[in-house]
Amino acid sequence: MSPPTDEPTTNRDTRIDGPTPTNGPSGSNGRTDSAGSTTESVRRILDEYLPSASVDSNWWYWIAAVPALLVVSLGFGVSAFFLALLGVGLDIAGFMGLASAGFGLLFFVVASLLVLVSFVVAVLFPVAMYVDARAVEDADLGWNPDPVLYFLGAVFAVVATNFLLSVPLSVYYLYKRHGALGRP
């Protein structure tokens, strides 16, 4: 059925572009994204603003800082709990609140330092994931991590789950990195 003669026609192809069996995937390193995909545009933006590094760089230290921060925070939490119990016990024994005030001040100072370190790690963790994953990918070591995927996963893990997923993500990445490089 042809369109009525009083309506304009178009000679444009209205199909959505994307990888098809005829035009195939484009890109290097086995990626299946088309040249104008969201992943490639995010990658171009991140490549422009973030530094490049080699696999010998120390960016993986920031990735390893996430599980280390968890261990330190848990240790601090457990010790703060027992110190608070000790302070209450000393107050009951007759120290008139001096022990609780001292432990409270110590708790505040250490907790403030941990919060500051957590903010620094929260900002640098996604950056380090991208920079290091790109370095491992460029080194062609048999494991090609997708830097954009790891960056977005790290951002999600930090922002949405408040470090709940950051520890498994960082441990998994370091495990795979160790398998490809022979060191963390």
Secondary structure, DSSP 4 states (H G I P E B T S, - for coil): -PPPTTS----S--SPP---TTT---SSTT----TT-HHHHHHHHHHHHSPP--TTSSTHHHHHHHHHHHHHHHHHHHHHHHHHHHHHHHIIIIITTHHHHHHHHHHHHHHHHHHHHHHHHHHHHHHHHHHHHHHHHHHT-S----HHHHHHHHHHHHHTTTTTTHHHHHHHHHHHHHHHHS--
